[in-house]
């Protein structure tokens, strides 16, 4: 497949999975003003972990999982926490690229959509951002943590919602996880690590 076909397949499978999930649609409608845009590929080591991960098996979203992996060599991988003390171990393994948004193959004024991948036994520390956010698990499972809430182990098709500036974290155990993530509003401010803050959980 050529680049345009790969990206169109990525968009189509993303839209299908998003629109079939009531909680995602309740969070924000999938935008109808999507525009294609040029994206400069940027490689990160995490893409190798994603491509080599044989444990990722999606029963409900196999086309989306395949499309995310197929596009991995053509996209601009994000390094949100570069320059922080989060460490190279995390940076090498945590994968995220934009599907709709900045440095993405598509843009929209209404929504930002990302993929997030974590291999087994990885901890994504507490962080926060002004944008409201929803995660939908495409394959695998992870423990989702958020301030003032009990931990939840979520698997394929399940959803986690994060309020504006609500600290949250994520951890994989024996399984990897692949997620579709959406933001609406306050797109300009990136996530930051939640430092020197006591996190209360139930």
Residue, then its C-alpha position, 0 to 999 in steps of 0.5 A: x500500500x502507498x502512504x495515502x492508502x495507509x493513512x486513509x485506512x488508519x482514518x477509516x478504522x479509527x472513525x469506525x472504532x470511535x463511532x461504534x463506542x457510545x462512551x467515545x461519542x458521548x465524550x465528543x462527536x467524531x469530527x466531520x471537518x477532517x483535513x489531510x495534511x503532510x506529516x514528516x516521519x520521526x522515528x522513536x525506538x518505541x515503534x520497534x516494540x510495537x511492531x514486534x509485539x506478538x501479544x497484541x491481539x484485538x478481537x473487536x478492533x483487528x483492522x484498527x490495530x493493523x492500521x496503527x501498526x502499518x502506519x508506524x513507519x510513516x508517522x511522527x512519533x511523539x516525545x512528550x516527556x523528552x528532557x524530563x527525568x522520566x528516564x530512557x527506559x520509559x521513553x524507549x518503550x512508551x509509544x504515542x503518535x497523533x492520528x488527528x492533530x499536530x504533526x499528524x496525517x489529519x487535522x481538525x479544529x474539534x478533536x485530537x486523536x492519538x494512539x498510545x502503546x505500552x509493552x508489558x511491565x511499564x509504568x506511566x507516571x502521574x501526569x495531567x493536562x488541561x484537555x479533557x481526555x478519554x482512553x479506549x482500549x483497542x487491545x491488551x489491558x492496563x491498570x488506569x489510575x486517577x486522582x480520587x478514584x479507585x484503580x481500574x483494570x480495563x481491557x478491549x473496548x473499555x473506556x477511561x475518562x480524565x477531567x481537565x487537569x485531573x492527575x492520572x497514571x497507567x500501568x501494564x502488568x503481564x499484557x501490553x496495551x494499545x489505546x485510542x485516545x481523544x482530547x477536546x479543548x485546550x489542545x495547546x498545553x501538552x501533558x506534564x508530570x504531576x510532581x510534588x503532589x500527594x495523590x489520593x486514591x480510593 
